[in-house]
Amino acid sequence: MPSNAIELYLRSIGYQLRALPADLRSAELAELRAHLLALAADYQAQGMDMDTAAKNAVAQFGPAHGLGRQLRRSHQRSTRSAAVAVLALLGYLVALAVVLTWLRVTSSAETLPLQIVGAVLLPLPILLLRRRRQRRSA
Amino acid sequence: MARDLSRGDVPTLILAVLVQGPLHGYGIARTIEATSAQVLQLREGSLYPALRGLEQQGFVESQWDTQESGPARKVYGITAAGRTELARRQDEWERYANAVDALLQRRRPSYDT
């Protein structure tokens, strides 16, 4: 039987995550609920009644508002990263189209293939360096 | 003496636990508690934002594990990139710990007099 203290705690976190899609929010709360119930079971095994065990489990988890905010931010970072990646790809494709058009107009038939390969591969060192910096700052 | 973990330490400890084998969040918390002989105190909810960050960086992956009894649990495992990242963080920690140790040893004679 779910404890009132645990359900109230999860409701508070659920409110912080209200902007998430419903299935993602449910999955987050289901995961937290499983952990909290396991913690409460540990406390009950030590002789506490269900309500006291649930309150101790919730206290051990930390303030609901803070946790909800951190979880919300972690999902926002994920959404932002995906949006930035899509925009970067679109920007690259537009720039590539412009460069290839310019090369087609200005280059000779002999050098054009090499110049096309160079234009396509140009961002690679920048992407690798950026990825290396992201890993270092993690 | 128990010591509260800072938020920045949590991802590193999660990787150090998961390198031993996949675990769910409750299991990760219990392992940190047991391995540190309860010296490291964790707000257990803080595991989850850290796990999300590690997943986004590709250091950890997860899947739901259905059980015969009880609710399904999400189990986390370390990736190859996570192992590399853990090794890097271990090097950094050793350099930091050696530097602090050197300073503490230098200050010790003045306390003895």
gemmi code that builds the backbone of each chain (N, CA, C; Angstrom):
import gemmi

chains = {
    "A": [
        ("MET", (0.869, -1.214, 0.000), (0.000, 0.000, 0.000), (0.893, 1.248, 0.000)),
        ("PRO", (0.693, 2.118, -0.952), (1.580, 3.291, -1.032), (1.356, 4.197, 0.182)),
        ("SER", (2.470, 4.797, 0.635), (2.386, 5.650, 1.803), (2.007, 7.054, 1.375)),
        ("ASN", (1.273, 7.741, 2.264), (0.887, 9.112, 1.998), (2.117, 9.999, 1.825)),
        ("ALA", (3.106, 9.846, 2.692), (4.305, 10.690, 2.657), (5.019, 10.541, 1.319)),
        ("ILE", (5.128, 9.334, 0.812), (5.820, 9.090, -0.457), (5.014, 9.661, -1.603)),
        ("GLU", (3.704, 9.454, -1.602), (2.871, 9.963, -2.707), (2.844, 11.487, -2.719)),
        ("LEU", (2.813, 12.113, -1.548), (2.848, 13.588, -1.476), (4.169, 14.108, -2.026)),
        ("TYR", (5.258, 13.428, -1.657), (6.595, 13.792, -2.133), (6.654, 13.711, -3.663)),
        ("LEU", (6.152, 12.596, -4.199), (6.192, 12.397, -5.654), (5.272, 13.387, -6.375)),
        ("ARG", (4.167, 13.743, -5.741), (3.262, 14.717, -6.348), (3.970, 16.065, -6.503)),
        ("SER", (4.761, 16.432, -5.483), (5.507, 17.690, -5.527), (6.536, 17.666, -6.659)),
        ("ILE", (7.213, 16.539, -6.816), (8.195, 16.423, -7.904), (7.482, 16.401, -9.248)),
        ("GLY", (6.361, 15.705, -9.310), (5.579, 15.650, -10.547), (5.154, 17.029, -11.011)),
        ("TYR", (4.845, 17.895, -10.063), (4.465, 19.264, -10.407), (5.636, 19.995, -11.059)),
        ("GLN", (6.846, 19.791, -10.542), (8.048, 20.405, -11.134), (8.293, 19.893, -12.552)),
        ("LEU", (7.837, 18.663, -12.818), (8.089, 18.053, -14.129), (6.877, 18.152, -15.057)),
        ("ARG", (5.940, 19.057, -14.730), (4.670, 19.092, -15.460), (4.844, 19.417, -16.949)),
        ("ALA", (5.979, 20.036, -17.304), (6.178, 20.383, -18.710), (6.663, 19.184, -19.544)),
        ("LEU", (7.067, 18.109, -18.868), (7.539, 16.929, -19.602), (6.360, 16.198, -20.251)),
        ("PRO", (6.607, 15.451, -21.343), (5.547, 14.575, -21.874), (5.085, 13.602, -20.792)),
        ("ALA", (3.807, 13.254, -20.808), (3.200, 12.459, -19.729), (3.917, 11.126, -19.504)),
        ("ASP", (4.309, 10.445, -20.591), (4.941, 9.123, -20.415), (6.324, 9.262, -19.771)),
        ("LEU", (7.046, 10.323, -20.135), (8.367, 10.552, -19.548), (8.242, 10.917, -18.070)),
        ("ARG", (7.269, 11.765, -17.761), (7.046, 12.153, -16.354), (6.668, 10.915, -15.534)),
        ("SER", (5.773, 10.063, -16.067), (5.370, 8.832, -15.362), (6.565, 7.926, -15.105)),
        ("ALA", (7.434, 7.803, -16.109), (8.606, 6.930, -15.969), (9.534, 7.460, -14.872)),
        ("GLU", (9.757, 8.795, -14.852), (10.595, 9.402, -13.808), (10.029, 9.108, -12.432)),
        ("LEU", (8.733, 9.337, -12.262), (8.108, 9.153, -10.957), (8.084, 7.680, -10.564)),
        ("ALA", (7.892, 6.778, -11.533), (7.887, 5.341, -11.233), (9.241, 4.909, -10.702)),
        ("GLU", (10.297, 5.452, -11.303), (11.645, 5.100, -10.850), (11.893, 5.591, -9.423)),
        ("LEU", (11.516, 6.831, -9.161), (11.707, 7.384, -7.811), (10.855, 6.625, -6.796)),
        ("ARG", (9.629, 6.276, -7.191), (8.730, 5.549, -6.277), (9.339, 4.208, -5.882)),
        ("ALA", (9.895, 3.469, -6.860), (10.490, 2.156, -6.576), (11.621, 2.296, -5.556)),
        ("HIS", (12.445, 3.334, -5.725), (13.572, 3.557, -4.797), (13.054, 3.905, -3.406)),
        ("LEU", (12.090, 4.815, -3.340), (11.539, 5.248, -2.044), (10.886, 4.081, -1.313)),
        ("LEU", (10.144, 3.243, -2.039), (9.485, 2.098, -1.412), (10.514, 1.107, -0.879)),
        ("ALA", (11.611, 0.926, -1.613), (12.673, 0.021, -1.144), (13.317, 0.569, 0.132)),
        ("LEU", (13.538, 1.880, 0.163), (14.104, 2.529, 1.356), (13.164, 2.378, 2.555)),
        ("ALA", (11.874, 2.619, 2.297), (10.884, 2.505, 3.375), (10.830, 1.062, 3.894)),
        ("ALA", (10.956, 0.099, 2.990), (10.953, -1.315, 3.396), (12.147, -1.608, 4.312)),
        ("ASP", (13.298, -0.997, 4.007), (14.480, -1.161, 4.869), (14.181, -0.660, 6.275)),
        ("TYR", (13.551, 0.530, 6.356), (13.246, 1.105, 7.661), (12.218, 0.253, 8.399)),
        ("GLN", (11.234, -0.281, 7.670), (10.241, -1.162, 8.318), (10.917, -2.417, 8.854)),
        ("ALA", (11.913, -2.933, 8.117), (12.645, -4.126, 8.562), (13.397, -3.838, 9.875)),
        ("GLN", (13.685, -2.535, 10.117), (14.346, -2.155, 11.384), (13.339, -1.953, 12.508)),
        ("GLY", (12.043, -2.137, 12.212), (11.024, -2.079, 13.250), (10.128, -0.856, 13.205)),
        ("MET", (10.345, 0.049, 12.255), (9.486, 1.250, 12.176), (8.133, 0.894, 11.573)),
        ("ASP", (7.111, 1.676, 11.920), (5.809, 1.497, 11.274), (5.881, 2.125, 9.882)),
        ("MET", (4.883, 1.830, 9.057), (4.931, 2.220, 7.650), (5.047, 3.728, 7.471)),
        ("ASP", (4.264, 4.494, 8.220), (4.284, 5.948, 8.046), (5.634, 6.551, 8.431)),
        ("THR", (6.192, 6.101, 9.552), (7.493, 6.622, 9.999), (8.579, 6.216, 9.000)),
        ("ALA", (8.478, 4.970, 8.521), (9.461, 4.475, 7.533), (9.402, 5.332, 6.269)),
        ("ALA", (8.189, 5.646, 5.816), (8.024, 6.457, 4.598), (8.581, 7.855, 4.805)),
        ("LYS", (8.328, 8.449, 5.969), (8.839, 9.800, 6.247), (10.361, 9.800, 6.288)),
        ("ASN", (10.949, 8.756, 6.855), (12.406, 8.652, 6.875), (12.979, 8.482, 5.470)),
        ("ALA", (12.278, 7.689, 4.661), (12.739, 7.466, 3.275), (12.732, 8.784, 2.498)),
        ("VAL", (11.658, 9.536, 2.661), (11.528, 10.818, 1.973), (12.609, 11.793, 2.452)),
        ("ALA", (12.876, 11.812, 3.747), (13.912, 12.696, 4.301), (15.284, 12.318, 3.739)),
        ("GLN", (15.512, 11.031, 3.564), (16.805, 10.559, 3.049), (16.983, 10.912, 1.577)),
        ("PHE", (15.856, 11.138, 0.877), (15.930, 11.489, -0.536), (16.336, 12.940, -0.724)),
        ("GLY", (16.010, 13.799, 0.236), (16.292, 15.223, 0.091), (15.033, 15.990, -0.295)),
        ("PRO", (15.049, 17.323, -0.192), (13.858, 18.141, -0.455), (13.292, 17.920, -1.852)),
        ("ALA", (11.970, 17.777, -1.915), (11.300, 17.475, -3.192), (11.481, 18.602, -4.201)),
        ("HIS", (11.373, 19.835, -3.721), (11.441, 20.968, -4.639), (12.801, 21.022, -5.344)),
        ("GLY", (13.883, 20.819, -4.558), (15.238, 20.845, -5.125), (15.449, 19.721, -6.126)),
        ("LEU", (15.007, 18.532, -5.773), (15.188, 17.379, -6.666), (14.375, 17.565, -7.942)),
        ("GLY", (13.134, 18.030, -7.788), (12.286, 18.264, -8.960), (12.915, 19.272, -9.906)),
        ("ARG", (13.484, 20.339, -9.320), (14.117, 21.371, -10.140), (15.331, 20.818, -10.889)),
        ("GLN", (16.148, 20.025, -10.199), (17.330, 19.434, -10.849), (16.932, 18.490, -11.975)),
        ("LEU", (15.897, 17.701, -11.745), (15.441, 16.778, -12.794), (14.887, 17.552, -13.986)),
        ("ARG", (14.135, 18.618, -13.704), (13.577, 19.432, -14.781), (14.700, 20.027, -15.614)),
        ("ARG", (15.734, 20.553, -14.954), (16.863, 21.161, -15.664), (17.615, 20.126, -16.494)),
        ("SER", (17.744, 18.918, -15.965), (18.483, 17.894, -16.728), (17.737, 17.558, -18.008)),
        ("HIS", (16.412, 17.565, -17.972), (15.622, 17.305, -19.180), (15.659, 18.499, -20.130)),
        ("GLN", (15.704, 19.699, -19.584), (15.801, 20.890, -20.428), (17.124, 20.905, -21.170)),
        ("ARG", (18.200, 20.483, -20.475), (19.534, 20.434, -21.113), (19.511, 19.472, -22.274)),
        ("SER", (18.828, 18.348, -22.084), (18.753, 17.322, -23.126), (18.004, 17.858, -24.341)),
        ("THR", (16.887, 18.544, -24.101), (16.084, 19.103, -25.194), (16.871, 20.186, -25.918)),
        ("ARG", (17.586, 21.038, -25.123), (18.376, 22.115, -25.708), (19.499, 21.558, -26.574)),
        ("SER", (20.175, 20.510, -26.095), (21.275, 19.883, -26.854), (20.766, 19.352, -28.180)),
        ("ALA", (19.602, 18.717, -28.161), (19.042, 18.155, -29.398), (18.711, 19.283, -30.373)),
        ("ALA", (18.124, 20.366, -29.883), (17.756, 21.498, -30.748), (19.007, 22.141, -31.352)),
        ("VAL", (20.048, 22.294, -30.540), (21.299, 22.892, -31.032), (21.918, 22.002, -32.103)),
        ("ALA", (21.875, 20.690, -31.893), (22.450, 19.745, -32.869), (21.707, 19.847, -34.203)),
        ("VAL", (20.372, 19.936, -34.162), (19.582, 20.020, -35.397), (19.886, 21.332, -36.126)),
        ("LEU", (19.947, 22.435, -35.377), (20.238, 23.741, -35.997), (21.639, 23.755, -36.595)),
        ("ALA", (22.587, 23.158, -35.882), (23.973, 23.106, -36.376), (24.038, 22.312, -37.674)),
        ("LEU", (23.301, 21.204, -37.732), (23.299, 20.379, -38.942), (22.677, 21.139, -40.111)),
        ("LEU", (21.569, 21.833, -39.846), (20.917, 22.611, -40.905), (21.847, 23.712, -41.401)),
        ("GLY", (22.498, 24.378, -40.456), (23.439, 25.438, -40.815), (24.574, 24.912, -41.674)),
        ("TYR", (25.072, 23.746, -41.293), (26.152, 23.114, -42.061), (25.693, 22.780, -43.472)),
        ("LEU", (24.496, 22.227, -43.605), (23.997, 21.833, -44.938), (23.788, 23.067, -45.833)),
        ("VAL", (23.276, 24.146, -45.245), (23.080, 25.384, -46.028), (24.432, 25.932, -46.477)),
        ("ALA", (25.392, 25.987, -45.526), (26.732, 26.500, -45.858), (27.381, 25.620, -46.930)),
        ("LEU", (27.208, 24.325, -46.810), (27.791, 23.386, -47.780), (27.194, 23.617, -49.168)),
        ("ALA", (25.873, 23.819, -49.219), (25.198, 24.056, -50.506), (25.742, 25.326, -51.158)),
        ("VAL", (25.941, 26.371, -50.365), (26.466, 27.634, -50.890), (27.887, 27.438, -51.424)),
        ("VAL", (28.719, 26.761, -50.646), (30.127, 26.549, -51.032), (30.207, 25.691, -52.293)),
        ("LEU", (29.411, 24.644, -52.351), (29.451, 23.748, -53.513), (28.975, 24.478, -54.769)),
        ("THR", (27.982, 25.313, -54.642), (27.498, 26.091, -55.785), (28.595, 27.033, -56.269)),
        ("TRP", (29.248, 27.701, -55.322), (30.324, 28.626, -55.664), (31.482, 27.891, -56.347)),
        ("LEU", (31.819, 26.690, -55.810), (32.915, 25.902, -56.377), (32.587, 25.456, -57.798)),
        ("ARG", (31.356, 25.071, -58.011), (30.926, 24.595, -59.326), (31.077, 25.708, -60.371)),
        ("VAL", (30.784, 26.937, -59.922), (30.868, 28.089, -60.828), (32.308, 28.496, -61.074)),
        ("THR", (33.161, 28.449, -60.034), (34.494, 29.051, -60.124), (35.620, 28.052, -60.394)),
        ("SER", (35.407, 26.749, -60.150), (36.548, 25.812, -60.226), (36.633, 25.111, -61.571)),
        ("SER", (37.843, 24.590, -61.825), (38.029, 23.805, -63.040), (37.562, 22.369, -62.801)),
        ("ALA", (37.371, 21.605, -63.895), (36.876, 20.226, -63.791), (37.868, 19.327, -63.050)),
        ("GLU", (39.194, 19.630, -63.170), (40.215, 18.773, -62.542), (40.213, 18.923, -61.031)),
        ("THR", (40.105, 20.160, -60.564), (40.240, 20.393, -59.112), (38.913, 20.299, -58.370)),
        ("LEU", (37.787, 20.320, -59.087), (36.479, 20.362, -58.411), (36.252, 19.200, -57.440)),
        ("PRO", (36.519, 17.926, -57.821), (36.261, 16.828, -56.866), (37.021, 16.992, -55.549)),
        ("LEU", (38.310, 17.387, -55.644), (39.111, 17.568, -54.421), (38.543, 18.691, -53.557)),
        ("GLN", (38.129, 19.746, -54.213), (37.602, 20.886, -53.460), (36.266, 20.536, -52.796)),
        ("ILE", (35.463, 19.683, -53.448), (34.200, 19.245, -52.849), (34.475, 18.420, -51.590)),
        ("VAL", (35.425, 17.472, -51.699), (35.772, 16.642, -50.544), (36.272, 17.537, -49.399)),
        ("GLY", (37.109, 18.508, -49.724), (37.626, 19.425, -48.703), (36.509, 20.200, -48.017)),
        ("ALA", (35.539, 20.663, -48.807), (34.432, 21.445, -48.227), (33.582, 20.580, -47.290)),
        ("VAL", (33.361, 19.306, -47.675), (32.527, 18.418, -46.853), (33.228, 18.077, -45.543)),
        ("LEU", (34.547, 17.838, -45.645), (35.293, 17.380, -44.463), (35.785, 18.518, -43.578)),
        ("LEU", (35.659, 19.772, -44.033), (36.219, 20.898, -43.274), (35.765, 20.977, -41.821)),
        ("PRO", (34.463, 20.771, -41.505), (34.051, 20.922, -40.099), (34.543, 19.814, -39.171)),
        ("LEU", (35.071, 18.729, -39.736), (35.426, 17.567, -38.897), (36.405, 17.891, -37.760)),
        ("PRO", (37.539, 18.554, -38.034), (38.473, 18.858, -36.931), (37.825, 19.720, -35.851)),
        ("ILE", (36.952, 20.655, -36.276), (36.280, 21.525, -35.305), (35.351, 20.692, -34.419)),
        ("LEU", (34.607, 19.757, -35.029), (33.678, 18.904, -34.260), (34.441, 18.016, -33.287)),
        ("LEU", (35.570, 17.447, -33.739), (36.354, 16.561, -32.873), (36.925, 17.342, -31.693)),
        ("LEU", (37.420, 18.563, -31.964), (37.984, 19.387, -30.899), (36.915, 19.774, -29.893)),
        ("ARG", (35.717, 20.106, -30.385), (34.594, 20.500, -29.523), (34.180, 19.327, -28.632)),
        ("ARG", (34.139, 18.145, -29.219), (33.752, 16.953, -28.465), (34.765, 16.653, -27.367)),
        ("ARG", (36.043, 16.850, -27.713), (37.109, 16.616, -26.725), (36.977, 17.607, -25.572)),
        ("ARG", (36.648, 18.867, -25.859), (36.501, 19.895, -24.821), (35.289, 19.594, -23.955)),
        ("GLN", (34.195, 19.113, -24.547), (32.986, 18.775, -23.789), (33.271, 17.645, -22.805)),
        ("ARG", (34.034, 16.645, -23.260), (34.352, 15.520, -22.374), (35.222, 15.995, -21.215)),
        ("ARG", (36.161, 16.920, -21.487), (37.049, 17.407, -20.418), (36.267, 18.207, -19.389)),
        ("SER", (35.244, 18.931, -19.838), (34.508, 19.775, -18.902), (33.402, 19.025, -18.203)),
        ("ALA", (33.177, 17.772, -18.542), (32.100, 16.962, -17.926), (32.435, 16.611, -16.467)),
    ],
    "B": [
        ("MET", (33.833, 9.529, 10.925), (32.926, 10.701, 10.859), (32.280, 10.761, 9.468)),
        ("ALA", (30.928, 10.841, 9.422), (30.218, 10.885, 8.152), (30.421, 12.225, 7.465)),
        ("ARG", (30.472, 12.216, 6.135), (30.696, 13.428, 5.367), (29.669, 13.510, 4.247)),
        ("ASP", (28.996, 14.669, 4.149), (28.045, 14.846, 3.062), (28.785, 14.936, 1.728)),
        ("LEU", (28.252, 14.233, 0.738), (28.840, 14.281, -0.591), (28.447, 15.571, -1.280)),
        ("SER", (29.398, 16.210, -1.975), (29.022, 17.378, -2.762), (28.433, 16.886, -4.079)),
        ("ARG", (27.600, 17.742, -4.704), (26.905, 17.329, -5.921), (27.886, 16.940, -7.017)),
        ("GLY", (29.049, 17.618, -7.031), (30.029, 17.350, -8.079), (30.665, 15.978, -7.971)),
        ("ASP", (30.674, 15.393, -6.766), (31.310, 14.080, -6.580), (30.403, 12.943, -7.046)),
        ("VAL", (29.097, 13.188, -7.060), (28.143, 12.083, -7.260), (28.337, 11.367, -8.600)),
        ("PRO", (28.471, 12.076, -9.747), (28.652, 11.354, -11.018), (29.875, 10.430, -11.006)),
        ("THR", (30.976, 10.886, -10.413), (32.190, 10.067, -10.375), (31.953, 8.797, -9.566)),
        ("LEU", (31.274, 8.945, -8.430), (31.012, 7.764, -7.595), (30.057, 6.807, -8.282)),
        ("ILE", (29.090, 7.338, -9.026), (28.167, 6.475, -9.773), (28.958, 5.646, -10.782)),
        ("LEU", (29.852, 6.276, -11.519), (30.662, 5.541, -12.507), (31.511, 4.480, -11.801)),
        ("ALA", (32.077, 4.833, -10.648), (32.927, 3.885, -9.914), (32.131, 2.676, -9.436)),
        ("VAL", (30.861, 2.886, -9.120), (30.014, 1.762, -8.697), (29.617, 0.920, -9.901)),
        ("LEU", (29.187, 1.585, -10.979), (28.661, 0.860, -12.149), (29.743, 0.090, -12.896)),
        ("VAL", (31.012, 0.480, -12.713), (32.074, -0.261, -13.400), (32.155, -1.696, -12.853)),
        ("GLN", (31.611, -1.904, -11.646), (31.581, -3.257, -11.054), (30.448, -4.104, -11.630)),
        ("GLY", (29.438, -3.444, -12.217), (28.297, -4.169, -12.774), (27.053, -3.303, -12.761)),
        ("PRO", (26.038, -3.637, -13.599), (24.816, -2.818, -13.683), (24.032, -2.836, -12.369)),
        ("LEU", (23.385, -1.696, -12.068), (22.600, -1.571, -10.841), (21.483, -0.560, -11.049)),
        ("HIS", (20.415, -0.669, -10.225), (19.408, 0.392, -10.202), (19.817, 1.425, -9.150)),
        ("GLY", (19.060, 2.529, -9.122), (19.431, 3.656, -8.263), (19.553, 3.274, -6.798)),
        ("TYR", (18.603, 2.497, -6.291), (18.651, 2.060, -4.891), (19.925, 1.251, -4.636)),
        ("GLY", (20.281, 0.367, -5.558), (21.487, -0.448, -5.436), (22.744, 0.400, -5.448)),
        ("ILE", (22.751, 1.456, -6.278), (23.910, 2.352, -6.330), (24.082, 3.040, -4.971)),
        ("ALA", (22.967, 3.505, -4.400), (23.030, 4.183, -3.096), (23.546, 3.239, -2.018)),
        ("ARG", (23.049, 2.029, -1.989), (23.480, 1.059, -0.966), (24.954, 0.711, -1.118)),
        ("THR", (25.421, 0.605, -2.353), (26.834, 0.275, -2.602), (27.739, 1.403, -2.135)),
        ("ILE", (27.357, 2.651, -2.419), (28.166, 3.788, -1.954), (28.217, 3.784, -0.432)),
        ("GLU", (27.074, 3.553, 0.187), (26.989, 3.553, 1.652), (27.876, 2.452, 2.232)),
        ("ALA", (27.752, 1.234, 1.687), (28.489, 0.089, 2.239), (29.980, 0.202, 1.960)),
        ("THR", (30.342, 0.563, 0.744), (31.763, 0.607, 0.366), (32.507, 1.692, 1.132)),
        ("SER", (31.817, 2.784, 1.447), (32.468, 3.874, 2.180), (32.308, 3.691, 3.685)),
        ("ALA", (31.789, 2.535, 4.110), (31.542, 2.265, 5.540), (30.728, 3.396, 6.166)),
        ("GLN", (29.752, 3.887, 5.387), (28.835, 4.937, 5.828), (29.518, 6.269, 6.115)),
        ("VAL", (30.739, 6.447, 5.638), (31.418, 7.741, 5.787), (30.806, 8.746, 4.825)),
        ("LEU", (30.495, 8.299, 3.591), (29.917, 9.196, 2.591), (28.391, 9.152, 2.687)),
        ("GLN", (27.801, 10.298, 3.030), (26.344, 10.397, 3.177), (25.776, 11.043, 1.928)),
        ("LEU", (24.768, 10.425, 1.390), (24.202, 10.853, 0.110), (22.733, 11.202, 0.255)),
        ("ARG", (22.316, 12.341, -0.325), (20.879, 12.584, -0.487), (20.491, 11.741, -1.682)),
        ("GLU", (19.788, 10.653, -1.454), (19.662, 9.628, -2.482), (18.941, 10.110, -3.727)),
        ("GLY", (18.085, 11.089, -3.589), (17.434, 11.649, -4.775), (18.427, 12.277, -5.739)),
        ("SER", (19.562, 12.758, -5.215), (20.546, 13.446, -6.068), (21.194, 12.500, -7.074)),
        ("LEU", (21.024, 11.205, -6.870), (21.538, 10.232, -7.847), (20.893, 10.436, -9.209)),
        ("TYR", (19.600, 10.789, -9.199), (18.852, 10.755, -10.463), (19.202, 11.888, -11.424)),
        ("PRO", (19.332, 13.145, -10.982), (19.824, 14.161, -11.929), (21.235, 13.822, -12.434)),
        ("ALA", (22.064, 13.234, -11.540), (23.421, 12.850, -11.954), (23.360, 11.750, -13.012)),
        ("LEU", (22.462, 10.782, -12.818), (22.312, 9.688, -13.801), (21.816, 10.237, -15.132)),
        ("ARG", (20.895, 11.204, -15.097), (20.415, 11.798, -16.355), (21.575, 12.466, -17.090)),
        ("GLY", (22.404, 13.205, -16.349), (23.547, 13.879, -16.961), (24.519, 12.873, -17.570)),
        ("LEU", (24.776, 11.787, -16.865), (25.702, 10.760, -17.368), (25.140, 10.076, -18.616)),
        ("GLU", (23.814, 9.883, -18.636), (23.178, 9.291, -19.830), (23.300, 10.230, -21.021)),
        ("GLN", (23.060, 11.519, -20.772), (23.141, 12.496, -21.871), (24.553, 12.579, -22.435)),
        ("GLN", (25.554, 12.375, -21.598), (26.938, 12.433, -22.060), (27.406, 11.101, -22.647)),
        ("GLY", (26.551, 10.083, -22.600), (26.895, 8.785, -23.179), (27.778, 7.920, -22.294)),
        ("PHE", (27.890, 8.239, -21.014), (28.756, 7.473, -20.122), (28.005, 6.321, -19.466)),
        ("VAL", (26.692, 6.399, -19.508), (25.849, 5.405, -18.842), (24.650, 5.133, -19.748)),
        ("GLU", (24.143, 3.906, -19.747), (22.914, 3.595, -20.474), (21.979, 2.846, -19.531)),
        ("SER", (20.680, 2.842, -19.866), (19.722, 2.263, -18.929), (18.684, 1.433, -19.655)),
        ("GLN", (18.057, 0.528, -18.907), (16.904, -0.203, -19.428), (16.026, -0.613, -18.248)),
        ("TRP", (14.733, -0.753, -18.543), (13.783, -1.173, -17.506), (13.864, -2.686, -17.342)),
        ("ASP", (13.869, -3.107, -16.073), (13.989, -4.523, -15.732), (12.720, -4.941, -14.992)),
        ("THR", (11.872, -5.774, -15.631), (10.641, -6.194, -14.957), (10.967, -7.342, -14.010)),
        ("GLN", (10.318, -7.308, -12.846), (10.571, -8.336, -11.833), (9.321, -9.195, -11.664)),
        ("GLU", (9.507, -10.401, -11.106), (8.363, -11.286, -10.850), (7.432, -10.652, -9.818)),
        ("SER", (8.021, -10.036, -8.777), (7.183, -9.329, -7.804), (7.746, -7.935, -7.617)),
        ("GLY", (6.870, -6.978, -7.369), (7.316, -5.600, -7.183), (7.345, -4.842, -8.488)),
        ("PRO", (7.558, -3.502, -8.383), (7.533, -2.672, -9.596), (8.762, -2.907, -10.460)),
        ("ALA", (8.667, -2.560, -11.745), (9.813, -2.631, -12.656), (10.852, -1.624, -12.173)),
        ("ARG", (12.127, -1.948, -12.400), (13.198, -1.059, -11.969), (14.082, -0.710, -13.161)),
        ("LYS", (14.566, 0.533, -13.161), (15.454, 0.962, -14.230), (16.878, 0.637, -13.813)),
        ("VAL", (17.559, -0.132, -14.643), (18.918, -0.572, -14.323), (19.907, 0.189, -15.212)),
        ("TYR", (20.981, 0.659, -14.604), (21.993, 1.447, -15.314), (23.270, 0.639, -15.481)),
        ("GLY", (23.914, 0.814, -16.631), (25.194, 0.168, -16.883), (26.169, 1.180, -17.473)),
        ("ILE", (27.439, 0.992, -17.209), (28.460, 1.917, -17.724), (28.780, 1.548, -19.177)),
        ("THR", (29.052, 2.555, -19.992), (29.430, 2.328, -21.391), (30.956, 2.354, -21.501)),
        ("ALA", (31.454, 2.046, -22.688), (32.908, 2.101, -22.919), (33.404, 3.534, -22.710)),
        ("ALA", (32.629, 4.502, -23.194), (32.999, 5.917, -22.990), (32.996, 6.258, -21.502)),
        ("GLY", (32.078, 5.646, -20.760), (32.016, 5.860, -19.315), (33.251, 5.323, -18.606)),
        ("ARG", (33.731, 4.174, -19.065), (34.956, 3.602, -18.471), (36.162, 4.525, -18.711)),
        ("THR", (36.239, 5.056, -19.913), (37.340, 5.989, -20.236), (37.225, 7.232, -19.366)),
        ("GLU", (36.013, 7.738, -19.225), (35.783, 8.931, -18.415), (36.118, 8.676, -16.947)),
        ("LEU", (35.774, 7.495, -16.449), (36.085, 7.144, -15.058), (37.597, 7.127, -14.847)),
        ("ALA", (38.330, 6.545, -15.786), (39.792, 6.507, -15.665), (40.361, 7.923, -15.622)),
        ("ARG", (39.810, 8.801, -16.440), (40.271, 10.206, -16.451), (39.997, 10.868, -15.106)),
        ("ARG", (38.795, 10.644, -14.572), (38.436, 11.254, -13.278), (39.264, 10.674, -12.145)),
        ("GLN", (39.614, 9.386, -12.225), (40.452, 8.768, -11.191), (41.838, 9.419, -11.190)),
        ("ASP", (42.385, 9.675, -12.387), (43.693, 10.341, -12.485), (43.631, 11.719, -11.859)),
        ("GLU", (42.567, 12.448, -12.189), (42.391, 13.805, -11.661), (42.294, 13.780, -10.156)),
        ("TRP", (41.546, 12.833, -9.616), (41.365, 12.731, -8.165), (42.688, 12.404, -7.484)),
        ("GLU", (43.459, 11.505, -8.074), (44.745, 11.127, -7.475), (45.686, 12.321, -7.434)),
        ("ARG", (45.670, 13.117, -8.495), (46.546, 14.309, -8.522), (46.106, 15.286, -7.427)),
        ("TYR", (44.796, 15.482, -7.308), (44.243, 16.384, -6.303), (44.572, 15.879, -4.899)),
        ("ALA", (44.346, 14.584, -4.654), (44.569, 13.999, -3.328), (46.052, 14.072, -2.957)),
        ("ASN", (46.923, 13.828, -3.926), (48.367, 13.891, -3.649), (48.790, 15.314, -3.296)),
        ("ALA", (48.190, 16.286, -3.979), (48.534, 17.690, -3.722), (48.084, 18.099, -2.322)),
        ("VAL", (46.880, 17.714, -1.936), (46.368, 18.057, -0.601), (47.192, 17.347, 0.465)),
        ("ASP", (47.504, 16.085, 0.207), (48.298, 15.295, 1.150), (49.666, 15.936, 1.369)),
        ("ALA", (50.274, 16.400, 0.291), (51.599, 17.034, 0.388), (51.513, 18.290, 1.260)),
        ("LEU", (50.476, 19.072, 1.078), (50.305, 20.300, 1.869), (50.042, 19.974, 3.336)),
        ("LEU", (49.217, 18.975, 3.584), (48.900, 18.613, 4.964), (50.138, 18.081, 5.674)),
        ("GLN", (50.964, 17.345, 4.975), (52.178, 16.803, 5.588), (53.153, 17.923, 5.882)),
        ("ARG", (53.181, 18.954, 5.007), (54.097, 20.078, 5.229), (53.687, 20.850, 6.448)),
        ("ARG", (52.355, 20.968, 6.726), (51.890, 21.782, 7.847), (52.012, 21.051, 9.160)),
        ("ARG", (52.145, 19.711, 9.128), (52.078, 18.931, 10.361), (53.152, 19.314, 11.380)),
        ("PRO", (54.457, 19.511, 10.983), (55.514, 19.833, 11.974), (55.163, 21.064, 12.795)),
        ("SER", (54.552, 22.121, 12.230), (54.268, 23.342, 12.993), (53.191, 23.096, 14.034)),
        ("TYR", (52.303, 22.092, 13.825), (51.288, 21.784, 14.846), (51.878, 20.992, 16.003)),
        ("ASP", (52.984, 20.244, 15.681), (53.571, 19.394, 16.711), (54.371, 20.196, 17.731)),
        ("THR", (54.861, 21.387, 17.337), (55.731, 22.171, 18.265), (54.909, 22.981, 19.250)),
    ],
}
model = gemmi.Model(1)
for chain_id, residues in chains.items():
    chain = gemmi.Chain(chain_id)
    for i, (resn, *xyz) in enumerate(residues, 1):
        res = gemmi.Residue()
        res.name, res.seqid = resn, gemmi.SeqId(i, " ")
        for name, pos in zip(("N", "CA", "C"), xyz):
            atom = gemmi.Atom()
            atom.name, atom.element = name, gemmi.Element(name[0])
            atom.pos, atom.b_iso = gemmi.Position(*pos), 0.0
            res.add_atom(atom)
        chain.add_residue(res)
    model.add_chain(chain)
structure = gemmi.Structure()
structure.add_model(model)
structure.setup_entities()
